[in-house]
Structures are given as C-alpha cells and as structure tokens.
Amino acid sequence: MMKLTPDNKRLYVSNSLLSNLDGKVPYAVRLVNVGANGLTLDAKFDVDFEHFPTGQARPHDMLLK
C-alpha cells in the first residue's frame, strides 16, 4: 500500500497487503521523501510490527490527516 501526503513531499509505503499465504512476512511501514532529487528512504522512520506486547501485528490501512 502506498499513500502520498497532501503536500506531495512524503510517500508512506507498507507491505501490509501481502497475503498470509506468503509465509512469515516482517510487516513494515517506510517513509520515502519526495524531492527535486527524486525519492529517498528516510532511515530514521521505522515502525516495528514484530515486537508489540500482544505479539506480531499486521497494519491494514493508513490514514493521514
């Protein structure tokens, strides 16, 4: 899933739509900065869905306001 922010400066990318049939997938959301030099991955933005207190989580949707 990909979501571009309204200001067209950030692109959030998630692999949350992969099927359960794909096996154990390390689900993630990454931030890609959009600029004059193209797309660059933001190394400081990392959402870890593996180590929640309730166990592995799976993101389903992104809502940006």
NORHUCOR-V46391 format. One record per helix or strand of 2 or more residues. SS is the DSSP state (hx for helix, st for strand). FROM is the first residue (numbers start at 1). TO is the last residue. If there is no record, write none. Layout:
SS/FROM/TO  SS/FROM/TO
This chain:
st/2/4  st/10/14  hx/20/22  st/28/35  st/38/41  st/47/48
